[in-house]
Amino acid sequence: HLKKRYPDIPIVMGGSSCIGSVGSSLLHTFSQIDFIVSGEGEEALQQLCYFLHDSEKHSTFPPQVLSRSRKSGQFKSNCPGIADLNSLPLPDYSPYFNEMGVAFPNNPFIPVLPIEFSRGCWWNKCTFCNLNLQWQGYRWKTAESMLNEVQQQSSRHQCLNFCFTDNALPPRETDTFFNSLSSKPQQYDFFAELRIITDPEIPKSYRNGGLSTIQVGIEALSASLLKKIQKGTTVIENIAAMRQSAEAGIQLEGNIIIEFPGSTEEEVQETLNNLDFILPYPPLSSASFFLGHGSPVAKDPNSYGIKAITQHPNNKNLFPKDILRTLDMLIKDYRGDRLLQRKQWKKVVTKINEWNSFHTNRSHSISPLSYRIGDTFVIIRQEQLNGPPLLHRLQGSSGEIYHYCRKIRTLQKIHKKFPRIRESSIRIFLLNLQKKKLVFSENDSFLALAINQRLDPPFHSS
């Protein structure tokens, strides 16, 4: 409609959905589009605007911008991106707020403001992921720069809620950021995507700084499946992240990827078994695997038993067949072992639904699995999926060991902490607690699953 009314107006598209061949296919499918900016486009878009405004003065056409009037050979790679994110200006949201004030003059408008700490992912190895195609390396702002941005945006728009748009926050700068905010009078509230955190003290520090909700890439509860997807974490680390978030009072949102191509019955069964251990924590969601354009799986489909790459059904709902023939879409489908995977993973989906129902129907405000500390003992309260709550008492050193394992501890480290007790006796004790779903173990490492809702109380044994 724009092109019909204003034939000479240049139409530009760009960003994360216009990467490489995806952007090229958009340009060649839709004659209305004049330019494609592949990826991170602040500088490229600026250069394009200067060029269109005065091509004689600004004769250099941005090399990473694809144009219908120029040869596609000009389109060599994604835009290089901003090397120093601290040099970026403060985002100006005032036109948006002004428009909302005109449209809804009598309604107070207090939104969640998007902010950006980093670009890319410092891990960037997950085989299923294509979220970082537009980024050229991992870059981040300093904690000081981020603090100034939050304070300025909050004062300017009188908002306290913020959402980090990052794929993964930079760990060291994030530590400094939230530690600094914990001493501020402002009561900010943040959402962020994080990599796995297993230290119980870090989430508590983040919570004190205003972090209330996180999205964490749990993805799998099978050791071998985690290796296949190159998540870089173990099952016990994933469970520790859930435990530490729950104890810190942070809402954790995450997924379990189901139907990953090439996953085995043993991996499905391991997932089912390990779901029993995380029943006390807020439920994860099941996410059916989809084939992402540019992901490691898409680049090497044969290694994952993928016989052919096809259009995703959702794409067929968006575009007619004749258009889809020339479009390269970000989300794809495949032929391989999909039917087998759907059959294998049905029990996992059922169990996740039961997990959701368990938490939906609870009336208690305390955790389903919590412990309290006495002078020489620990009492654990454990709710069950079916049946009344159970109570367990651990006396003396048994309670001390349990409290010590609120962080992942190797058997060797536990024995070093409690040298009076034989290592074999410690192992037997912890494995007995594992049978009761009070402890999780993996490769001679142990994690106490119950959470203490008080902040790190002292423990005194006789």
N, C-alpha and C positions, 0 to 999 in steps of 0.2 A: 504493500500500500504506500509506503514511503517512496519507493522508486517510481511508482506510477504518478504520484503527485509532484515529486521533485526529482526528475530523471538525472539531474547533474549532481545530486548530493552523494558524496562517497559514503558507503556503508562498510564499516570495519567490524570484524569479530576477532576475538582472541581470548586467551586464558587457558585454564586447565582442560577445557573441553575442545580445544582447537590445537592439539599437539601434533606436530609432524604430519603424518599421512592422514590423520583424522581431519586436520584443518585443510589440508590440500583437497580432500574429497568434498568438503563443504563448499570450497571455492568453485570446484568444477561441476558440482551438482546444481548449485543455486546461482543463476546468472545475476541475481540482485546483489550478491556480495562482491565488493570490489577488492578488499584487502583482508588478509588473515595475519594476525600477530600470534606467533606460536609461543605460548608460555608466558613468562614473566615480562610484562610489556610496558612498564612505566617509561623507560628511556626510548624504546622502539616506537611507541605510540607518539611520544613527544616529537621525535625526529620526523615521523610520518606527517604530523600536523604542520610542522615547519615546512616540509617539502611541498605539501598540498597548498599551503598558503602562498609560498613564493618559491617555485621550483628553480628559478634562475639564481636567487640568492643562496638557497639551500639545495644545491644540485645533487648531493649524495643521497640516494635512496637507501633506506635502512636495509641491509643485506638479509636480515632474518624475517623480513615481512614479505609474504607471498602476495603477488598482485596478478590480476587477470591480464593486465596490459603488458606484463613483463614475463620473461621466460621463467619456467618453474625451476630452472637451474640456480636461480638467485636464492632459492630457499634451501639453505645448506644445513641449518641446525636450529635448535631452540634459541631464543634470545638469551644472551649471557647472564642477564640479571644484575641486581644491585649487589656490589661486592660488600659494602658496609651498610647494613640495615639501619644503623644509628644515624645515617645521613638523610634518611627519609623524612619528609615533613610530617607533622601531626595530621592525621586524617581529619578532614573538615566535614562534619555531619550536619552543620547548621542549615543548609538548604532542605534537608530531609525533615528536620524538626520544624522549620518554618512552614513547610507544606502540610505537615500533620496538624499544626496549629490552625491553619486555615480550614482544612477539611473537617477537623473535629475540635472546634473552639471550646466546647464545654466539657470535654473529657480530658482528665489528666493523663499524660502519656509518659510512662516511665519504662523504657525498654531495657533489654539486655544489649549492651554495646559490644560489638566485635573489636578485638584488639589482637595484635600480632607480635609475638615474642621472637619467632624464628621462621625460617623457610626450609623446607626439605625434611629429611629424617636422618638423625645421626646414626641410626642402625641401617636402614635401607637395604635389607637383605631378604625380607619375607617373600617367598616364591609366589604368593597369591596376589601381591599388592601392586597396584599401578597408580598410587596416589602421588608419586613424586616425579612423574614424567616431565612436568613443567619446570622443575627446579634444577638449577645447576649447582650442585653441592649444597652442603648444610651450612647455613649462616644464622647468626642470632644477634639480638641486641644485648647490651649490657643491662644488668639489673637496675642500675641507676637511671638509664634511659627509659626503661619500662616503668619504673616507679613514677617518673616525671609525667609520662604519657597518661597513666591511670589517673593521677591527681589532677592533671589539666582537664582531661575529658570529663571526669566526675564533677569538677567545679563548673565547667562550661555548660554541661547539659543537666546538672543536678541528678545524676544517676549513680547508683552504687553497685549495680550488677554488670558483670563483664563475662564475655565468652572468648577464650583464646581460640584462634582459628588454626593454630599450629597442628601439624601431624604428630609432633613430639616435642615437649618443652626441653630446653637445654638444662641439664641437671644442675650444674654448679651455679649458674646465674639464677635458676629457679630457687635454689636453697637460699641465696642471699635476698632475693625478692620477697619471699614469704616471711623470712625471718625479720626483715625490715618492717613489713606491714604489721607484724604481730604486736609491735609497740606503738602503732599509730592509733589515734582516736577514731578514725573513720572505720565503719563496719562494712567493708567491701564484701562482695560475694562473687566467686569465680567458678567457671567451668573450664576444664582443660583436658587435653589428651596427653597421657603419660605412658612411658615405658614402665615395666614392672619395677616396683619398689618393695624390697623385702625387709628393710630395717623398720621396726615399729616406731622409732622416734621421728623419722622424716615425715610421714603422713600427719602426725600430731602437730609438728611444726607448721606444715602447710595449712592444716585446719585452723590453727591459731591466726594465720595470716589471711584467712578468708576463703580458702579453697573448700568448696562444699560438695562438688560433683566432679567426678573424673570418668573418662572413658579410657579403659585399659585394654590392650590387645591380648586377651587371654587366649583365644583362638582354639586351643586344644588341651585335653587332659590326658593325652597319651604320649609317653616319652618318645616313641618312634615317630609318631605323627608330628610332634613338635620339631623333630629333626628334619622330616621331609619338607615342612613348610619353612624351615630355617628361621624359626622364631627367635632363637638365641636364648631361650629360657627353658627351665625344667618344669615338671609338673609341680614339684614342691615349691618352687619359686612363684608359680602362678597362684597356688593356694595361699601362700604367704601374703601375696599382694591383696588378696581378698580379705584375709584375716586382719591385716594391719589397717586397711581402709575402714573396715567395720569397727575396729576398736577406736580408731581416731574420730569416728562419727562422720566419715566421708562417704557419700553415696557412690558406689562403683557401678558403672555401666560397662558391659562387655559382651562379647559373643563367643559362642562355640561354633566353629565352622563344621558343618556336616556335609557329607557327600563329597569330600575332597577326592579327586580322581586318584585311583590306585590305593586308597585306604583299605585295610584288611579287616577281617572279622575280629582278629585279636586286638586291633586298635579300637574298634567299636566296643568290644567287651571291656577293655581297660578303661575307656571313657565311662561306661556304665558303672563300673566298680568305683571309680573315683568320684562320681557324682554323689555317692553316699556320704563322702567326707565333707562336702561343701554345702550340705543341706542347710546348716545354720545361717549361711550368709545370703544376702539378697540375690535372687536368681539372675543368671545370665540369660541371654537370648540365643536361640539357635538361628544360624545364618547359613542358608544353603550356598554352597560354593558357586561362584560365577566366574567366568573366564574374562579377565580384564585385559584390554588391549595394552600391549607393551610390558605385561608382567613376565617374570621369569618362566612361569608355566606356559604362557602364550608363545614365548620365544623358543621353547623347547618342548613342544607338545608330546612328541614320541616318548619322552622319558616318563611321562605320566599316563601313558596308555590312551592318549587322545588321538583318535583316528582322523577326525575332520573338524574344522572350525566352522561354525554356522552362525546364522543370525539369532540373537536372543529373542524370545517371544515378545518381550516388551517393545523391542524395536519395531516389530511388525504391527504393533498397535499404534505406533507413532507415525509411521511413514508408509506410503503405498509401495508396492513391490518394485515398480520401475525406478523409484528414487533410491530405495535400499540397495539396488544393484550397484550403484556407484558410490554409496556412502560407506566410509570406514568408521564403525561405531566403537565407543570406548568399552561398552559391555557386549560380550559375545556369548554364544553358546557353543556346545561341542557334541560330537558323537564319540562314544567310547564305552565306559562302564557305568553310565549314569543310572540306568535302571537298576543295576546291581547295588549301587551306592544308596539309592533311595530305599530299597528294601532293607539293606543292612542297618541304616541309621534310624529306622522308624522307632525302635525301642528307645533310642536316645531322645528323640522328640517327645515321646510319651512321658519319659522320666522328667524331662525339663518342665513339661506341663504340670506334672504332679508337684514338682518343686515350687512352681508359681502358686499353685493352689494352697500348698502348705503355708506359704507366707501371707497369702491373701486372707486366709481364714484365721490367722492368729489374732489373739486379743491382747497379748502381753506386749509391753513397750520395750522390755529388756531383750537382749539377744537370746535366740533359742539355745545357745550353748555359751554359758558364762561361768566364771569362777569368782569366788570371794576368798580373801585371805584372812585367816585367824592368826592367833599368836604362834601356834606351832602346827598348823594344819591348813589345808585348802579344801573348800567345798565347791564341787562342780554341779551345775544344774544343766540337764540335757533333755531337750524336747525331742520327741520321736515323730516320725511321719505318721505312725499308727500306734496309739497307746499313750499312757500317761507319762509325764516327765520323770526322768530318773535322776537320783542324787548320788554323787560319789564323794567319798572323803579320802583325801591323801594326807598322810601324817608325816611330820618330820622331814627327812631328806626327800621322800617321795614328792611332797608338795613343793619343796625347793627346786627339784629337778624339773617339775612340770612348769613352774613359773619361769625358770631359766630358759626353757624351750619355747617361749613366746616368740623368739627369733630362731631362724633355722640354725641348728647346731649339729655338728658332726658328733658321732659317738666318741671319737677321740677327744674332742673338745669338752664334751660333757664329763668324761672320765677325768680329764685334767682339772676340771672345776670341782669335782667330787672324788678325790683320789682315795678316800677311805672305802669307797664302794667298788667292788670288782666290775670291770668292764662288761663281763658276761651277764652279771646281775642287772646292770643298767639296761642292757639290750633286752633282756627278758621282760623287765618291768615296762619298758616303753612299747614293746611289741604286744603286750597284753592290753595296754591302753589303746593301741591301734585297732585291736579286734573290737573294742567298744566304740570306735570312731571318735575317740578323744585326742588322738595323735595321728599325724600322717608321717610316713617315712618313705624315703627314696634313697637308695645307694648309701645306706648307713648314715643318713642325715635325718633329723627328726624335727617336727614342728608341733607344738601344742596348739590345738584348734580352738579351745575355749578362749573367750576374750574377757578381759577385766575392764569394766566400764569406768573404773577410776583410773586416773593417770599415774601409772607406774608406782604403785604403793610399795613401801619397803617390806621386806620379808625377814622375819626373825624366827629362827628355829632354836630348839633347845640344844 
